[in-house]
């Protein structure tokens, strides 16, 4: 909420709301709950001096049996039987889905012939048309599937059978879905703007590397 990227986006109405009532409401708080040290820093930069409890969100490990891969194709019959790179998050500019599609689309077809990009998430901010437009403009459109929000057995199956989870986020406080993916033993590729202690910077050898450039190895 107080991160620099979020504050800079639509900054004028946010400044009005801040001065009208939001700043006063937060001043009245007895203490703050932050899910990461980065979020605590954002609170301090905003000028609040109340105590801050840094308590990461908890994620429950999968308790269901390992779902069969056939569940994906029975539920999603148009999904090709390829290696899956998964984006699962709220459809919002902050999460970077359009940038991911652009990076994916910049690759030669031979590089992605064994891969399929699946994006899934709720569209609370009416961003789905922008994502669909990015897919329609992509030379790799046939290797990309956009789903609505998924839950239950299908979500479990996607997280379990994806070979890579990708979240090119511009800013995160914690990123529950990354912790969920790691709980399913699925490798994660995210940006340095993710504060989670469970993600370490690396060259990400194997899998996919994005920042406009993707490389795939078996």
C-alpha positions in Angstrom: 0.0 0.0 0.0 2.9 2.4 0.8 5.4 1.1 -1.7 6.9 3.6 -4.1 5.6 1.9 -7.3 2.0 1.8 -5.9 2.1 5.4 -4.7 3.4 6.7 -8.1 0.7 5.1 -10.0 -2.4 7.3 -10.2 -0.6 9.5 -7.8 -3.0 12.5 -7.9 -6.2 10.8 -6.6 -4.1 8.9 -4.1 -2.6 12.1 -2.8 -6.1 13.6 -2.4 -7.3 10.5 -0.5 -4.1 10.5 1.6 -4.6 14.2 2.7 -8.4 13.9 3.1 -8.5 10.9 5.5 -6.0 8.0 4.9 -3.1 9.7 6.7 -5.3 10.5 9.7 -6.6 7.0 9.9 -3.1 5.5 9.8 -1.8 8.0 12.5 -4.5 6.6 14.8 -3.2 3.0 14.5 -1.6 1.6 17.7 0.8 -0.5 15.7 1.4 -1.9 12.2 1.7 -5.4 10.9 4.2 -5.7 8.1 4.8 -9.0 6.2 8.5 -8.1 5.3 11.3 -5.8 6.3 10.7 -3.9 3.0 7.1 -3.2 4.0 8.3 -2.0 7.4 10.7 0.4 5.6 7.8 1.7 3.5 5.9 2.5 6.7 8.8 4.3 8.2 9.4 6.3 5.0 5.8 7.4 5.2 6.6 9.0 8.5 4.8 6.7 10.9 6.6 6.0 14.2 4.3 3.4 15.8 5.7 -0.1 16.6 5.8 -2.5 13.7 5.5 -6.2 14.0 7.2 -8.0 11.0 5.3 -11.3 10.6 5.5 -13.1 7.3 2.2 -14.6 6.1 1.9 -18.3 6.7 1.3 -20.8 3.8 -0.2 -24.2 4.5 1.8 -27.0 2.7 -0.3 -29.1 0.3 -2.2 -31.7 2.2 -3.9 -33.4 -0.8 -2.4 -36.3 -2.6 -0.3 -35.5 -5.7 -2.8 -34.7 -8.4 -2.5 -36.6 -11.7 -1.3 -34.5 -14.6 -4.4 -35.7 -16.6 -6.5 -33.5 -14.3 -5.1 -30.5 -16.1 -6.0 -31.7 -19.6 -9.4 -33.1 -18.5 -10.3 -29.7 -17.0 -8.6 -27.7 -19.7 -9.0 -29.7 -22.9 -7.4 -27.0 -25.0 -4.2 -26.9 -22.9 -1.4 -28.6 -24.9 0.6 -31.4 -23.2 3.8 -29.4 -22.9 6.0 -28.1 -20.1 4.2 -25.4 -18.2 5.5 -22.0 -17.1 2.9 -20.6 -14.7 1.9 -17.0 -13.8 -0.7 -17.1 -11.1 -1.6 -13.8 -9.5 -4.0 -10.9 -9.6 -4.2 -9.5 -13.1 -2.7 -6.0 -12.5 0.1 -3.9 -14.1 2.1 -4.2 -10.8 2.4 -8.0 -11.3 4.0 -7.6 -14.8 1.8 -10.0 -16.9 2.1 -7.9 -20.1 5.9 -7.6 -19.7 6.1 -11.4 -19.2 4.1 -11.9 -22.4 6.4 -9.5 -24.3 9.5 -11.3 -23.0 8.0 -14.7 -23.9 7.0 -13.5 -27.3 10.5 -12.2 -28.1 11.9 -15.7 -28.3 12.3 -17.8 -31.4 9.6 -20.5 -31.9 12.2 -23.3 -31.6 13.1 -22.2 -28.1 9.5 -22.5 -26.9 8.3 -25.5 -28.9 8.2 -27.7 -25.7 6.8 -24.9 -23.4 3.4 -23.3 -22.8 2.8 -20.2 -20.7 -0.3 -20.3 -18.5 -1.6 -17.1 -16.8 -4.3 -17.3 -14.3 -5.8 -14.9 -11.8 -8.7 -12.7 -10.8 -9.4 -9.5 -12.8 -10.3 -7.1 -10.1 -8.9 -4.0 -11.9 -10.3 -4.7 -15.4 -6.8 -5.4 -16.8 -7.7 -8.6 -18.6 -8.4 -6.7 -22.0 -4.8 -5.4 -21.9 -3.4 -8.9 -21.4 -5.6 -10.3 -24.2 -4.4 -7.5 -26.5 -0.7 -8.4 -25.6 -1.4 -12.0 -26.4 -3.2 -11.2 -29.7 -0.1 -9.1 -30.8 2.3 -11.9 -29.9 3.9 -14.1 -32.6 3.8 -16.8 -29.9 0.0 -16.5 -29.1 -0.5 -20.2 -29.6 1.9 -20.9 -26.7 0.0 -18.8 -24.2 -3.2 -19.5 -22.3 -5.1 -17.0 -20.1 -7.4 -18.4 -17.5 -9.7 -16.8 -14.9 -9.0 -17.3 -11.2 -8.5 -20.9 -10.4 -8.9 -22.7 -7.1 -9.2 -26.1 -5.5 -8.0 -29.1 -7.3 -7.1 -27.2 -10.5 -5.0 -24.7 -8.7 -3.3 -27.5 -6.8 -2.6 -29.3 -10.1 -1.2 -26.3 -11.9 1.1 -25.4 -9.0 2.3 -29.0 -8.7 2.8 -29.8 -12.4 4.2 -26.4 -13.5 8.0 -26.7 -14.2 8.5 -23.0 -13.4 6.5 -20.3 -11.6 7.1 -16.8 -13.0 6.1 -13.5 -11.3 7.8 -10.5 -12.9 6.4 -8.1 -10.3 7.2 -4.4 -10.0 6.7 -4.5 -6.2 5.5 -6.9 -3.5 5.0 -6.8 0.2 5.3 -10.6 0.6 3.9 -12.5 -2.4 1.8 -15.4 -1.0 1.6 -17.1 -4.3 5.4 -17.5 -4.5 5.5 -19.2 -1.1 2.6 -21.4 -2.3 4.6 -22.4 -5.4 7.7 -23.2 -3.4 5.5 -25.3 -1.0 4.6 -27.3 -4.1 8.4 -27.7 -4.9 8.0 -25.6 -8.1 11.0 -23.4 -8.9 10.3 -19.7 -8.9 11.5 -16.9 -11.1 10.8 -13.4 -9.8 12.3 -10.0 -9.7 14.6 -8.4 -7.1 11.5 -6.3 -6.1 10.2 -9.3 -4.3 11.3 -9.1 -0.6 10.8 -12.8 0.4 13.6 -14.3 2.3 12.9 -17.6 0.7 14.0 -16.3 -2.8 17.7 -15.9 -3.4 19.2 -14.0 -6.4 20.8 -16.4 -8.8 21.6 -16.9 -12.5 18.6 -19.3 -12.6 20.5 -21.9 -14.5 18.0 -24.1 -16.4 14.4 -23.3 -16.9 13.5 -19.8 -18.0 15.4 -16.5 -17.5 13.4 -13.3 -18.1 14.0 -9.7 -18.2 13.1 -9.4 -21.8 15.3 -12.4 -22.5 14.3 -16.0 -22.0 16.5 -19.1 -22.3 15.3 -22.6 -22.0 17.3 -25.7 -21.2 15.9 -29.3 -20.8 
